[in-house]
């Protein structure tokens, strides 16, 4: 049983399970359940949360590496899109950092950001640090909430309740993201994001002036 595996390896089990469960293109691995059980076995929820967050953040970097491998083909095939994304990332660095943090804290799929940032050759440490902070907070929420749930339900009941709640949150957040992806006019959005940084024309200059 995976619960026996979790208890046997303790803190290392929390780290390695989060790492494996976060690697891109790997089958879904229920590392949150493993960490949940570990937190109910007397281990420190603080250290479990930190190790879970660190493992998850390192595992997510696989998406960044995958994007990095596709950087040149993407730049050659879609030069205009590559240039537009590169400009947004360059001129809106705080927006990118907060977006990475938000995706890390929530159940939103991080690869939506990691693969494009890898393609743009975004600095790896700027990708990792906000993700690590968000994943650690997410890990702490799992470990400390397991303490609360374990007092309300027995351990075998509390874990499924936690998993179902996580799946529901994931479903609704992904649904909201997909709605905005298809409904928003991203061409206009790009221009709005970049408009403050567009070259300013001298006062009195018209469109026909050279």
C-alpha positions, 0 to 999 in steps of 0.5 A: 500500500502507498500508505505503508510506503509513505510511513516507511520513507517519512520526510524523504517520501514526501519530497520524492513523491512530490517530485515524481508527481510533478514531473511533466508527462508522468502518470498522475501520482497522488503525492498529496495523499501520501503527504496527508498520511505522513502529517497524521503520523506525528511528523512535523507539518512544517518540514513536510510542507517545505519538502513537499513544496520543494519536490513539487517545484523541482518536478515542475521544472521538467516542463521548463526543460521541455520548452527549452528544447522546443525554443528554436523550432518554435521561434522558426515556425512562429516568429511573430508569436514568439516575438509578442510573447517575448515582449510581454515577458520582457516588459511585464516581469512582475506580471509573470512572477505573480502569475507563476506564484498564483499557479503554484499555490492553486491547483492550476496546471503549471505547465501552461506557464513553464513550457512557454517560458522555457521556449522563451529562454526565460531565466530558470531561477526567475521561474523556480523561485516564485514557483517554489514559494507558491508550492511551499505554501500549498504544501503547508496548507495540505499538511496543516489541514490534514491535522484538522481533518484527522481530528474531524474524520478518521484517517481513512476517511479524511484522505478521500475527503481531502482528495475529492475537495482538491479534485473539485477545486482543480475542476472549477479552476481549470474550467474558469481558466479555459473560459477566459482563454477562449473568451478573451481577445488575446490580440487586444490583451497583448496590445494593452499589456505592451501599449505603455511601452510603445514608442511615443510619437513627438507632439504634433507628428501625424501618421503621414509624417516620415 
